[in-house]
Amino acid sequence: MAMIKKVIIVEGISDKKRVEEVLNDRVHIICTHGTMGIEKMDELLEESYGSQVYVLVDQDKEGKRIRKWFKKYMSESHHIHIDSTFSEVARCPRHYLSNVLNYHGFTVKHDFVSKGKYRYHETHRNIERYIQAF
């Protein structure tokens, strides 16, 4: 069975560092450096060929513009949205970002998983109860 390679597209280096802090997966993270164009899109298409692409950008004007590019030219990409109160991926609390990434199928470091707020916790608690029953 072949492993599906995952690629996360982020805007800047600070976003990339924040995502790397919480991930426990081997994931290729690509920075757009806040700009998109035909040449940049061609490069990204080449780098991510044969991979599952996830777009994780800020909730600002530039981030929305980048999302539009991916929806138009790479419609099979998955879009990960963050809460607009944080506005930037780099400003997201680690526990929030880890739960969002975990929800989308990434393996995250359990140090940052927040308890009681997100779906992961409910699932994790049910699994623990099941294990303790035996």
N, C-alpha and C positions, 0 to 999 in steps of 0.2 A: 504494500500500500504506500503510495507516494505522499509525502508530507506537502501540505499546501503552504507555500511561503507567503508570509504576511508583510505588507508594507504600510507604514503609517506616514501620511503626508502632513507636515506641520509648517507653520510660517517661518519661525525663526529658531535660532540656536537655543535661546532660553526656553522655548517650548519643547525643543528636543531634549534638553537636559531634564526638564520636569517629568516628561514621559519616561525617560530612562530611569529616573529615580524610583518609580513605582512598578515598572514592568519586571517580570521574572521570565519572560519569554525571549527567545531570540527573534527579534523583529528588526527589519531594516527600516530606519527612520530617515525620511528625506525632507530637507528644508527647501522651501520655495523662496525664502528670503523676502517674502512679502510682495513679490512681483509675479505676474503671469504674462505670457505671450506665446506666440506660435513656437518659437525656438525652445522655450522653457518647457512647454507642453510636450513637444517631441522628445526632449531629453527624459522627461518623467515617464512617458510611455515606454521608451526603451528600457529604462531602469526597472520598471515594474512589470515588464512583460511576463506573463504566466503566473502572476501573483495575485492574491486578494489585496485590493487596495482600500485603505481606510483613510478618510479625510478628516483631520482633526485640526480645525483652524479657529481663530478668534471670532467673537461675535461682533465684529466691527465691519465697517464698509469694505475694507480690503479682504477680510475673511469671507464675506458674502460673495465678493467678486471671484475669489478663487474657487469657492464652491460651485458657482455657475459654470466656470470653465470645466470642472470635473463632471458636472452633470451633463454638459453638452458633449464633451469629447471622450469621456470615459464613464458612460452611463452605468456600467456594472459596479462602480465603486460604491463603497458603503460610507455613509456620512455619520460621524459621531458628533453630536451637538453637546455643548456645555451650557450650563445655566447662564443666562445673560447677566446675573448679578456679579459674576466673576469677570466677565467680558474678555479675558485673555486666558489662554491655556497656562501660561507661566504663572499666573496669579491664583490658579485653582488650588485649593487645599489638597494635599497629597491623598488624604482619605477619600475625598470626593472624586478625584481623578481616577484613583484605583478602582473605585466601585463602578464608575462609568466604563472603564476599559474592561473590567471583569464581566460586566453585563454584555459586552460585545464579543466575548469569547477569548479574551487574552488572559494569560496567567499573570497574576500580580503578586507582589510581596504582601504577605498577610499582616505585616506590621502596620500597614496603612489602611486596612479594611475597617471602615467605620461600622460600629455596631448599632443596630436599631433603626437605621434610616433607609436602607436600600434593600432591594430584593435579595442580594447576595446573603445578607445576614439571616434573613428568614430561611433560606435554603440551607445555609450552614448550620443553623440551630436545629433544624429538623434532622439533618444528617447526624449531628452529635447525639440527639435524643435516641435515634435509631441504634447507634453504636452502643450507647450506654445501656440500652434495654437488653443487650446480649451480654 
